[in-house]
Amino acid sequence: MGFVGRARELGELERQLAVVRSGSRADAGVAVLVRGRRRVGKSRLVAELVERSGLPSVTFQAARGAPVAQELALLAEAVADSDLPGADVARGSTPTTLTAALTLLAAALPDDAPSVVVLDEIPWLLEQVDGGAGELQRVWDARLSRKPVLLLLVGSDLAMMERLTAPDQPFYARGTELVLDPLSPAEVAEMTGLGGGAAFDAYLITGGLPLVAQEWEPGEPAADFLRASLASSTSALVVSGTRVLDAEFGEVSLARQVLTAIGGRGERTFSGIQGAARGGPLNAASLTATLRALVDKRVVAVDEPLSSTSAPRNRRYRIADSALRFWLAFVEPALGEVDRARPDLALSRIDRGFAAWRGRAVEPVVRAALHRLLPGAGFADVSAVGGWWTRSNVPEIDLVGAAGASGPVRLVGTVKWRAGTPLRATEVDALAADAVAVPGVTAATPLVGVCPAGVEPGTPLAACWTADDLLGAWRA
């Protein structure tokens, strides 16, 4: 399969390269910081750019926790083995500081022609060097930025990449930031040849990861894709979650226990997560610190009930990393079965639990779609879309649209994610009865619905969106 789904991001990188080619800026060089979760295709994107450009280039990928001396030697070796005009300057060199290694890199770059430099997983290199960001900034200012080079700094740790360009950091305002998100539901639909609810099933299963989605045969039902993927211990679906987790968390780390409690056991509250860990309840302080770190890394998201009244004590946690949602729930528990060639056991478990899991997992995706669609659907001032619940989850409202956090409530709604039966009038009546408990809701607050099969004729809804309508949110 060819390069799919990254036209916008590739176009942005090509525009930055065009600036380098034109020589129209005071600084000849351009730096771009490319960040995104692991396995979303960052390395593939920059490799595609390098290949299409036809320019001399060098690519170096750092390794997490590797000795600094080894990393600096490998960086010099990558420069020496590249097709940069001055590559020989680095041959046989053993730089002992990051400044020395980057200075060698700068010396290898052409002075009068464009080139491309890719430093992949740059946070892993910088974290090994005291003051590494400062060294990068000094060499960029003094040498690299004076060469016609596109410097691509790539990283998977979102928090560390954001920190690199924070106002109090040395590299602040020295580069353009490009965020690479997982493929959207519409892009997954394009890759898999599916539409409607089936496209969203593919999105939830693949997590929007290109390497997983490209193994989905066009038009293939989800059951067939899962059967083929779980029959192989090397399929992209099986290995993706393991690689994401192993790269960032140890197998027996507290973070892994917390992720398993949330994603594997479906716990959403602090107390539920605390009690679900292996080996007994977790220490509250340790759990608080771990959840904070996972939220900072964008692996876990924390939601609060959305209404005209703030309710921070009623938080709920969910897996935010799309590569891990389905994997933690269904693939990780099946790894042993996959290894002993019993995918039928895993498939049976998925068949029993998928509908209930999907009903919860699709809600954040629905809210993201409506956040895009509502301005054009008569709800121009809705800037926050969430849900609302009580501590006991009775009642629980799937959709709340408000004019900002704790702002006026503009709509409430229900999500019934099923293919064969439209949203019923009785379900809308139940929504109306439950919605009065939401602070800020009145009898005049519009009711809306989401159902892949649509809504029964004559049902009193202000709007109802199907799965195809939601796909349109990412096609506009």
N, C-alpha and C positions, 0 to 999 in steps of 0.2 A: 504494500500500500504506500502511496506517495505521501508527501508532507501535507497533513490535513489539519485544519482547525486553528491555525495560528496566523492568519493573514494580517490581522491588526498589529500583533506584536512584531511580526517579521517586518511589516511596513514601517513601524516606528524605528526599528534598528537600522533599516536601510536609509531612512531619513537622516539619522544621526551620522551614518557613514557618508552620506552625500555632503554633509557639512564638512567632514574631514577632507573629502575629495575637492571641494570647492575652495578651501583655504580662505574662507570669507570671515573668519573670526580672528581676533587678536591672538588667542591661543590656538595653535595648530591642532592640538589634540582634543579629543572628546572622551569623557568617561561616562559610562552607563552602568548603573547598578541594577542587576537583574535578580529579583528575588521571587521565590515561590516554594511551596512545600515540595518535599522530595517526590520524585517520580512524576512530576507534572510536565516534564519535557523541556526543562531549561537547557540542559546540555545539548539536546537534539536541536533546539531552536538556534543556539549560537553556532552549532556545527553547520546547520543549513545556511546561515548567513555567511560564514567563512567560505563554504563551498561555492555559493552563488557569486560571491565577490571576486573570486579568482586572485585575491591579493596575498602577498606574503603574510604569514601569520605564525603565531605560536600559541599553544594551549597547554596550560598546566593545571592539574587538579590536585588540590591539597588533600591530605588524609587526616582524619580526626585523631588527635592525641599522638601523632607521629613525632619523633624527636626533631627538634628545630634544625639541627645540623643536617639531618637526612633530608628534610624538606627543602632546605636552601640548596643542597647539592643537586637534588632532583630538578629544582627550578632552573638552575644553571645548565643542567644536562638537557632539559627541554628546549632551552634557547639554542644550545649548541647543535641540537639535532633538527632544528626548524629550517624553513626556507627563507628566513630573514636574511637580508644581504650581508649583515655583519655578524652572522651566527658564530663565526670562528672565534670571535672575541671571548666567548664563554667556554670554549673548548678547553678542558683540563682545569677549569677554575673551580675553586672550592670556597665560595664566599662564606664568611663567618657571621655576617649580620644581614638582616633583611635589606638594609640600605645598600649594602654591597651587591646583593643579588639583583635588586631592582635597577641599580646603576648599570650592571652588566646588560640587563634587558634593554635599557634605554640606549646603550651604546650599539646594540645590535640592530636597532630600528633604522630604516632609511631616513635621511634628512629631507629628501625632495620628492618622495612618493608615499602614498598612503599604505598603511598596514593595519593588521588587526591583532590584538593581544587578548587572550581569554585567560583569566585567573579564576578557575572554578573552585567553589567552596572556600572562598577567600576568608570567611570568618574563622574557619578551622586553622588557617595559617596565622592569622593575626592574633588569635587567642593564645598562641604558643609563644608570642614575642611580647615582652614588656614594652609598652609604648609602640606596638606595631602599627596602629592607625596613624600615629604621628610620623613614623618613618615613611609610610606610604604617602602621606600628604607632602612631606618634604621632597621626596624624589619626584612626585608628580609635578609639584610647582617648579622645581629647579630643572628637570630634565624631560620627563615623559610628556608633559603638556606642550613642550616646545617642538615635539615631533608630530608629523601628520599621522596620528595613530588613533584608532578607535579602541579604547581600553574597556573591556567588558569584565566587570567584577560580579561574579555569580555566587549566590548563596542560598541555602535551604533553610537556615535558621532565621525566620522572619524577624524575630525580636533583635537579633544581633545585626542583621542587615539594616534595619531601621535605625538602630543605635549608631551605626557607622556614619550616618548623615545627620544626626541630631545636632541642634545648634551649638551644643557645648563640646562637639567632637572635632578633631583636626580636619576631617575630610568634608566638613559641612560646606554646602553650596558649590562643591567642585564636580558634581556629577548629576546626570539625569537619572531618575528612578523609573524602572519598568517592573511592574508586578505581573507575574505569570500565574494566573489562577488555573484550577482544573478546567477541562473542557466544559462548556455550558451544556445544559440539556439539549439545546438545539444543535450544537456541534456533535454531541453523541448521537442524536437522531440522524444526522447526515452520515456519520461514519457507519452506523449500523443499518441504515435503510429502514428504520422503524418510525412510527408516528404515534400520536396519542399517548395513552397510558403505557403502551409497550416501550415507547422511547424513554419515559421516566423510569420504568423498571430497569432499563439498560443503564441509565444514568446512575441510579442508586446502587446497582450491582458493581459497575465499573468504577464508581467514584469520580468519573470524568478523567481518569488517567488514560492518556493516549496509548500506552503500551498494553493496557488491558483491553481497551475498546477496539484496538486494531485486530484483536484475535476473534472478534465477534463477526461471524459471517453475515453478509448483507441479508436482512430479512429474517434472520434466524430467531426462533422463539427463545425466550429466556431459559426455559427448561433444557433445551438442546445445548445452549452455550454453557450452562452450569454443568451439564453431564460431561461435556468434553473437557472443561477446565478442571473439574475435580477428579478426572481420570488420570491426570498428569501432575506429579509433584513439582514439575518445572514450569507449569503454565503461569502466565503473568498474573492471573487472579490469585493463585495460591501463594506465589512468592512476594507479591507486592507489599502486603502488610508486614511480613517478616522483615523485609529490607528497610522499610520505613522505621519500624520500631528498633531494630538492631542498630541502626545508624545513630539513634538518639538516646535510647534507653537500654540499660542492661536487662537481661532476661528475668532477673529476680529483683529488680528495682521497685521502690514504692510506686513510682509513676506507672509501671506496668500493671501493678495490682489495681491502681485506681482506674486506669483505662479499661481493664477487664471488667471491673465492677460497673462502670458506666456503659461501655459499649457491648460487653458480653452478657451481662446480667440485667441490663436495662435499668439500673438504679439512677435516679435523677436528683435525689435530695442529699444533703450533706450527711444526714444520719443514716440514710440507706447505703450510701457509699462507704461510710465508716464501718458499718456492720457487715458488709459483703466481702471484705478482704479475706484472703486466705490466712489462716493462723490466728484469727480473732480480731476484734475491733481495733481499728487504727487509732493511734494517738491523735487527738483533735488538732493540736498545734502542727504536727507533722503533716496531717491531711490538708490543713489550711495552706501550708507552704507549698505542698505538692500541687494542689489545685491552682494556686496562683501561678506557679511556674508553667503548668500546662496551658493555662489561659494565655499567658504571655507568649507562649510558643505557637498559639493559634491551633493547638491540638484539641482543646476543649473550649466550648463556649458556655457562658453563663447567661441565663435569661431571667428577666423579672416580669411579673404580670404587668401588662400594659393597660393603663386606664388613666383617668384624670387624677388619680391618687397614687403616689409612689408606694411600693411594697417591697423594699429590699430584703426583708427577712424571709420572703417566700421565693427564694431563688431556686432555679432548676438548672442542672448541668446536662450537657449533651456532647457527643463527639462532633467536633467542628471539622476535623480533617476528613475530607470526603474519601480518602484512600483507606480509612480505617473503619468507617461506619458499618458497612456490610461485612468486612473482613473480620472484625472483632465479634460480631454477632453470630456469624455462620461458618466462616472459613477457619479461623483459629481453632474452634472446638473440633473441627474435622481433620486437622492435620495428620493425626495418627491414623485415621481411617483412610486418608488419601495414600499414606505411605504403605499401608498394607492392602492396597487395591480393593477397598470397600467403599467406593464413592456412593454406592446405593444407600448406605446408612446416612451419610451427610445429606443426600438429596431428599430422603424421606423427612429428615428433620427440617430442612428448608421448606418443603411442601407443607408441613404442618404449621410452621411459624412465620412464613414470609408475609402473609396478608396482614397479620397484626403488627409485625415489625414495620412494614411499609407504611401503614397508616400513621405511625408516629414519625418515621424517618422523612416522609415526604412533606411534612408540615413546614419546616424551615425553607424548603425549596419553593413551596407554594407562596410563602410570605415574601421571599425574594422576588418571585415573578410579579406578584401584585404590587410590590414597591415600584417596579418598573412600569406597570400597566395603569395604575390608578390615576396618575395625572391626566391621562387621555381618556379616562372613563368617568369624568365628572367629579373626581375627588382630588382636585389640584392641590389642596393644602395638606393632604395626608403625607407626612414625612416620616412616620414611624408605623410599621406593621408588625404586630406580634400576636400574642395570645393572652388569655387571662385565666387564672385559676385561684382557688382557695387552697388552704393548707391540706384539706382532705380531698382536693380535686373534685369536689361536688359543690357547685357546678364547675365545669371547665369549658371555656369558650375558645374555639380554634383560631379565630381571626378577630383582631381588633385593629382598626386603623385610627390613628390619632394625629393631631396637628402638633407633633413633637412629643417627646417623653413627658408624661404627666400633663399633656395638653388636652384640649377638648376632643372627645371621642366623636369621630365622624362616621364610623360604621362598625358593625359586628357581623361575624359570619361563621359558617360551619363548613368543614371539609369532609366530604364523604367520598373517599378514594376507592371507587369500584367501577368496573367497566360495563356491567350489564344492566344496572338498575339506576334510573335517574333519581335525583334528589326529590324526596317526597314532601308533600304538603305537611304531613304530620311531623316530619323532622324540622321543618321550618317553624312550625308552631312550638316545638320544644325549644328551639333556639330563642324564639321571642320570649318564652317564659323564663329561661335561664338568664338571658341577657340583662334583665332588670337588676340583677345582683352586681353588675359591673359598675363601679363608680364613674359617673359621667354619662351613663346611658339613659336615654329617655324614651318615651313612646314614639317619638319622632325620629329616633336614630335609625338610619337605613339598615336593612338586613341584606346580606349578600351570601352567596354560596359558591362552592367549588366542587364539581363532580365530573369525572371524565365522561359520564353518560348524560350530562346536562341536567335539566330540571323538568319536573312534570308541568304540563301546560296549566296556566292559571295560578301557579304558586306565587304568593306575594313577596317577591324578592326585587330589590333595586337592581341587582345584577347577579349573573351566574356565569362562571367561567369553566370551560371544559379543558381537558389536557392539551388539546391543540391550541386553544386560546393562550394557555400559559407558555407553550413553546414559542409563540409569537413574541413574547416579552424579550427573548434573546435574538430575535430575527429583525427587530425594528432598527 
